[in-house]
Amino acid sequence: MHVVHLRRGKVAHEGVGIAFYFRALNAAISEVPTAETELPAIFHARTADFQDVSVQVTVTYRFDEPGVTARRLNFAIDPYTGQWLSDPLEKVAARITELGQQYAVEHIAASGLVELLSRGIPTVRKAMVDGLAQDPRLAETSIVVIGVRVVSIRPVADLEKALETPLREQVQQDADKATYERRATAVERERTIAENELQSKIELAKREELLVKQEGANAQKRATEAAAVKKVETTARAESTRMLGIATADAEAARLAAFADADPTLLLAMAAQGLAQNLPPIGTLNLTPDVISQALSRLGSTPAPSAAGAAASGEAPKEPKPQQG
């Protein structure tokens, strides 16, 4: 506190935090705070489009020359209790609030509601700071405004709700748009994944088709080569069989040619001999009288070779051997 001690109308002591003796009967003492003081205030104003708004501000001030302030305002205290005889700070607050409200209202009255709500806080603060700094009523009491903070500018509740509705709708639309875009992105990614999977399947199917074609070509080639080999083998076997047949035929022809001029009886005997060689083993042979008779009769009816034929062949005619019964 800045203390001012008046005695008989003259300054006896003055200073910050000083100590002195005084007589209560002839002393007048004032105490002026030297620290900065913050003053919150709320007031109403009307915009250029006739809309009511409430303005909440905080003003920071101090007393530049407390002695001057003590002479201009009543900061006197009771010397027995040390309390102010009046409430000087309330008077100072009322004066600062009224002056600040005057400058703010003048500025707000020249602005529209939408403009004021969107860009009005810094302009209102500047108007109050400039006005209070140049006000002579504050200067003569040595009150210095250090700063002004405009906390909020708000319209009435119904109007505020109406103004918030489009913004809320816009925010909701933006949120819905973001949701839709996120879903669309997810769908697009799923589609891309599905297309990649489909392309992979198509590529695998193409490779499988190529593999099947290659396997078919290989099988066809193997079959062709096997058929060629088989044809060569068959041709060789056929040629071998043909040559064997020719050789067999030639041998048979030579054999038949050898027996061309042979005696039929001899041929019959040889045939019987060959037949006997190829017959299965005979364990028991039963000859009936009829069979023996027929055989003997056939042997007896065989003509003997003529002497002329024998002579022509250069062989002497052989005498027939006596037959044995």
C-alpha positions in Angstrom: 0.0 0.0 0.0 1.0 3.6 -0.7 0.3 5.5 2.6 -0.4 9.2 2.8 -0.5 10.8 6.2 -2.1 14.2 6.4 -1.8 16.3 9.5 -3.7 19.6 9.7 -4.2 19.4 5.9 -0.6 19.0 5.1 1.3 15.9 4.1 3.2 14.6 7.1 4.3 11.2 5.8 4.0 9.6 2.4 5.4 6.4 0.9 5.0 2.7 0.3 5.1 0.5 3.4 6.3 3.2 5.7 5.9 3.2 9.6 5.2 6.3 11.7 3.4 7.6 14.8 0.3 9.7 14.5 -2.5 11.0 16.6 -5.9 9.8 15.5 -7.6 13.1 16.5 -5.7 15.3 14.0 -4.6 12.7 11.4 -6.1 11.7 8.0 -4.5 8.6 6.5 -5.1 7.2 3.0 -3.9 3.8 1.6 -3.7 3.3 -2.2 -2.8 -0.2 -3.6 0.3 -0.2 -5.8 -0.1 -3.7 -7.2 -1.8 -4.4 -10.5 -5.5 -5.2 -10.2 -7.7 -7.3 -12.5 -11.2 -6.3 -13.1 -13.7 -8.8 -14.7 -16.8 -7.3 -16.3 -19.8 -8.4 -18.3 -22.0 -6.0 -20.3 -24.5 -6.1 -23.1 -24.5 -4.4 -26.5 -26.4 -4.3 -29.7 -25.0 -4.9 -33.2 -25.7 -3.0 -36.4 -28.3 -5.6 -37.3 -30.1 -5.1 -34.0 -29.0 -8.3 -32.3 -28.1 -8.3 -28.6 -24.8 -9.8 -27.5 -23.1 -10.2 -24.2 -19.4 -9.3 -23.8 -17.1 -10.7 -21.1 -13.9 -8.8 -20.6 -11.1 -8.6 -18.0 -9.3 -5.2 -17.5 -5.9 -5.0 -15.8 -5.0 -1.6 -14.3 -2.8 0.0 -11.7 -2.4 3.5 -10.1 0.6 5.2 -11.7 0.9 8.0 -9.0 -0.9 6.8 -5.8 -0.5 10.3 -4.2 -2.4 11.9 -7.0 -5.0 9.1 -6.8 -5.3 9.6 -3.0 -6.1 13.3 -3.6 -8.6 12.7 -6.4 -10.4 9.6 -4.9 -11.3 8.9 -1.3 -8.9 6.1 -0.1 -9.1 7.3 3.6 -9.0 4.6 6.3 -10.3 4.6 9.9 -7.2 5.1 12.0 -8.5 2.9 14.7 -9.5 -0.2 12.5 -7.4 0.3 9.4 -10.4 -0.2 7.1 -11.4 2.1 4.3 -14.1 4.5 5.3 -15.7 3.9 1.8 -15.2 1.4 -1.0 -12.9 3.2 -3.4 -12.0 0.2 -5.5 -15.6 -0.4 -6.4 -15.8 3.2 -7.6 -12.7 2.7 -9.6 -14.1 -0.5 -11.1 -17.4 1.1 -12.0 -15.6 4.0 -13.7 -13.3 1.7 -15.7 -16.2 -0.6 -16.6 -18.5 2.2 -17.8 -15.7 3.8 -19.9 -14.6 0.4 -21.4 -18.2 -0.5 -22.1 -18.8 2.8 -23.8 -15.9 2.2 -26.3 -16.9 -1.4 -26.8 -20.5 -0.6 -27.5 -19.6 2.1 -30.0 -17.5 -0.4 -31.9 -20.1 -3.2 -31.7 -22.9 -0.9 -32.8 -21.0 -0.4 -36.1 -20.5 -4.1 -36.8 -22.8 -6.9 -37.9 -23.5 -9.9 -35.8 -21.9 -12.5 -38.0 -18.8 -10.3 -38.5 -18.6 -9.6 -34.8 -18.8 -13.3 -33.9 -16.2 -14.3 -36.4 -13.6 -11.5 -36.1 -14.9 -9.2 -33.4 -12.8 -10.2 -30.4 -9.5 -8.6 -31.4 -11.3 -5.5 -32.8 -13.3 -5.0 -29.6 -10.2 -5.4 -27.5 -8.3 -2.8 -29.6 -11.1 -0.3 -29.3 -11.2 -0.7 -25.5 -7.5 -0.5 -25.1 -7.2 2.6 -27.3 -10.1 4.3 -25.7 -9.2 3.7 -22.1 -5.5 4.7 -22.7 -6.6 8.1 -24.0 -9.4 8.8 -21.7 -8.8 12.0 -19.6 -11.0 10.9 -16.7 -8.6 8.0 -16.0 -5.5 10.1 -16.6 -6.5 12.8 -14.0 -6.9 10.1 -11.4 -3.6 8.5 -12.4 -5.3 5.2 -13.4 -3.3 3.3 -16.1 -4.9 0.5 -18.0 -2.3 -2.1 -18.7 -4.3 -4.5 -20.8 -7.7 -5.8 -21.9 -8.7 -9.4 -22.5 -12.0 -10.0 -24.3 -13.0 -13.5 -23.1 -16.2 -14.0 -25.2 -18.8 -12.3 -27.3 -22.0 -14.3 -27.3 -25.5 -13.7 -28.7 -28.7 -14.7 -26.9 -29.3 -18.4 -26.5 -31.9 -18.9 -29.2 -29.9 -17.0 -31.7 -26.7 -18.7 -30.8 -28.4 -22.1 -31.3 -29.7 -21.0 -34.6 -26.3 -19.8 -35.7 -24.7 -23.1 -34.5 -27.1 -25.2 -36.5 -25.6 -24.7 -40.0 -22.1 -25.2 -38.6 -23.2 -28.4 -36.8 -24.8 -29.6 -40.0 -21.7 -28.8 -41.9 -19.5 -30.5 -39.3 -21.9 -33.5 -39.5 -21.7 -33.5 -43.3 -18.0 -33.4 -43.1 -18.0 -36.3 -40.7 -20.4 -38.2 -42.9 -18.2 -37.4 -45.9 -15.1 -38.6 -44.1 -17.0 -41.8 -43.1 -18.1 -42.4 -46.7 -14.7 -41.7 -48.0 -13.2 -44.1 -45.5 -15.7 -46.7 -46.5 -15.1 -46.0 -50.2 -11.4 -46.3 -49.6 -12.0 -49.6 -47.9 -14.2 -50.8 -50.7 -11.7 -49.7 -53.3 -8.9 -51.5 -51.4 -11.1 -54.7 -51.2 -11.8 -54.4 -54.9 -8.1 -54.0 -55.7 -7.4 -57.1 -53.6 -10.1 -59.0 -55.3 -8.8 -57.9 -58.7 -5.3 -58.9 -57.7 -6.6 -62.3 -56.6 -8.5 -62.7 -59.9 -5.5 -61.7 -61.9 -3.4 -64.2 -60.0 -6.0 -67.0 -60.7 -6.1 -66.0 -64.4 -2.3 -66.1 -64.5 -2.3 -69.5 -62.8 -4.9 -70.7 -65.2 -2.9 -69.5 -68.2 0.2 -71.2 -66.9 -1.8 -74.4 -66.2 -3.1 -74.2 -69.8 0.4 -73.8 -71.1 1.5 -76.7 -68.9 -1.3 -78.9 -70.2 -0.5 -78.0 -73.8 3.2 -78.7 -73.2 2.3 -82.0 -71.5 0.0 -82.9 -74.4 2.7 -82.0 -76.9 5.2 -84.1 -75.0 2.8 -87.0 -74.8 2.0 -86.7 -78.5 5.7 -86.5 -79.3 6.4 -89.6 -77.1 3.5 -91.4 -78.8 4.8 -90.4 -82.3 8.2 -91.6 -81.4 6.9 -94.8 -79.9 4.7 -95.4 -83.0 7.7 -94.8 -85.2 9.8 -97.2 -83.1 7.0 -99.7 -83.2 6.6 -99.3 -86.9 10.3 -99.9 -87.4 10.1 -102.9 -85.2 7.0 -104.2 -87.0 8.6 -103.5 -90.3 11.7 -105.4 -89.2 9.6 -108.3 -87.9 7.6 -108.3 -91.0 10.7 -108.3 -93.2 12.2 -111.0 -91.0 9.0 -113.0 -91.3 8.9 -112.5 -95.0 12.5 -113.5 -95.5 11.9 -116.5 -93.2 8.8 -117.4 -95.2 10.7 -117.0 -98.5 13.5 -119.2 -97.1 11.0 -121.7 -95.8 9.1 -121.6 -99.2 12.4 -122.1 -101.0 13.4 -124.9 -98.8 10.0 -126.5 -99.1 10.1 -126.0 -102.9 13.6 -127.5 -103.0 12.3 -130.4 -100.8 9.3 -130.9 -103.1 11.5 -130.6 -106.1 13.6 -133.4 -104.7 10.6 -135.6 -104.4 9.1 -134.6 -107.7 10.3 -137.8 -109.5 10.2 -140.0 -106.5 8.1 -143.2 -106.4 4.6 -142.6 -105.0 5.0 -145.6 -102.9 8.1 -144.0 -101.4 6.3 -140.8 -100.8 3.5 -142.6 -99.1 6.0 -144.4 -96.9 7.7 -141.1 -96.0 4.4 -139.5 -95.2 3.5 -142.4 -93.0 6.9 -142.1 -91.3 6.3 -138.3 -90.7 2.9 -139.0 -89.5 4.1 -141.6 -87.2 6.7 -139.2 -85.8 4.0 -136.6 -85.0 1.5 -139.0 -83.6 1.2 -139.3 -79.8 2.6 -142.4 -78.2 0.5 -145.5 -78.9 0.3 -147.9 -75.9 -1.9 -150.6 -77.5 -2.7 -151.2 -81.2 -5.6 -153.5 -82.1 -5.6 -154.7 -85.7 -8.8 -156.3 -86.9 -8.9 -158.9 -89.7 -10.6 -156.4 -92.0 -7.9 -153.8 -91.6 -5.2 -156.4 -92.4 -7.0 -157.7 -95.3 -7.5 -154.2 -96.8 -3.8 -153.4 -96.3 -2.6 -156.5 -97.9 -5.0 -156.1 -100.8 -3.6 -152.6 -101.4 0.0 -153.7 -101.2 -0.8 -156.5 -103.6 -2.4 -154.2 -106.1 0.7 -151.8 -106.3 2.2 -152.1 -109.8 5.9 -153.1 -110.1 8.2 -150.7 -111.8 8.8 -151.6 -115.5 12.0 -152.7 -116.9 12.0 -150.0 -119.5 11.7 -147.3 -116.8 14.5 -148.8 -114.9 16.7 -149.0 -117.9 15.9 -145.4 -118.8 17.0 -144.3 -115.4 20.3 -146.3 -115.7 19.5 -148.7 -112.9 19.1 -152.4 -113.3 15.7 -153.7 -112.6 15.5 -155.2 -109.2 13.9 -158.4 -108.6 11.0 -158.3 -106.3 11.6 -159.7 -102.9 9.5 -162.5 -101.8 6.7 -161.4 -99.6 6.4 -162.8 -96.2 3.2 -163.8 -94.9 
